[in-house]
Amino acid sequence: MFISNAYAQAAGAGAGAENGLMSFLPLVLMFVVLYFVMIRPQMKRQKEQRAMIDALKKNDEVVTVGGVIGRVTAVSESYVTLEIADKVEVKVQKNAVSVVLPTGTIKSA
């Protein structure tokens, strides 16, 4: 007497599946935007960094991630030897090189 009957709302055939797909559309769109805004540019930067490290050669002037400026005197598979002052050489990992400077930058600094 105090409780009224509840009846299920009639849904059209297939409307439930269509509604389910439409509810995931914003989530899929967010992942697509995330890919193009964050993931793809990061992959491009990594590719450019790898190409720069692979192209290192003797007499290149570089800056390391620690801010050390030097001239490349030797290149091995994993390491680069930098001359940071007259007769002062430091061996660093190739990954520690952040920027290759234009030739002649060290002399002008």
N, C-alpha and C positions, 0 to 999 in steps of 0.2 A: 503494500500500500504506500509506504513512504518512499520506496525506491522505484524510479521509472525505468522502463526497459530501454536499453541502448541498442541501436541498430547500426550495423556496419554500412559505411557509405559504399555504394556500388561504383566500382572503377571500371573503365573501359578496358577491353582486351588489349594488352601490350602497353598500356599507359604507364604501368608501374616500372617496366624496364626502361622506358624513355625517360621517366623522371629520375631514375637511378643514374643514368649516363649524364644527364644534365647537371646533376649535383656534383659530379666529379670534374666537370669542365673547368671551373675556376681553379681547381687544384692543378690540373694539367697545364693550364695557361700560366700559372705561377712558376712552374718548373721550366717551361719554355723560356719565359722572360729571364729567370735566374740563369739559365744556360747562356743566353746571349749577352747578358749584362755582366756576369761575374766569371763564369767558368771558361768561356771561349777566349776572352782577352787574356786571362791568366795563362792559358795554354800557349797563346801566341807569344807572350813575354818569355815563357820558359824556352820556347823554340828559338827565339832570337838570342837569348842568353847562351844556350848550348852552341849555337852557330858561332857566336863571338869567342867562346872559350876554345872551340875546336880550331879557330883561325888564328890563335895566338902564335906569334913567331918572335924570333930574336930581334931585339932593338925596338919592340913595341913599348910605348909608355902607357902604364896602367895605374889604376887606383884600386886598392883592395877594399873589402868591406870594412876593415878597421881604419880606413883613411890613409893608409901608407901609399905614397906615390913613389914609383920606381920604374926602372927600365928593365925589360926582360933580357936576361943574359943566357938562359938555358930553358928549354922546354922538354919535360919528360911526359910519360903517359898520364900521371896523376898530379905532378908537381911542376911549379914554375919557379925559377930562381930570379929574384929581382935585385938589382943594384940600386940601393936607396941613397947611397953617398959614395964618394970615392973609396974604393976597396972595401966597401961594406955590402955584403950580399945576404939576402934572406930567402929562405926556401918556404914557399907557401903552396897550399893546395890550389889547383886550378879553379875550383869553385869559389875561392876567396876573392877572385878578380871580379870587380863589379863594373868597371868602365875601362875601355881602351881610349886613351887620349890621343888627340892629333899630335903628329911628330913635331918636336920642338917645344912642347908645352913645359917640360921640366926646366929647360934652360931659361925660359922667360919668367918662371915662378920665383 
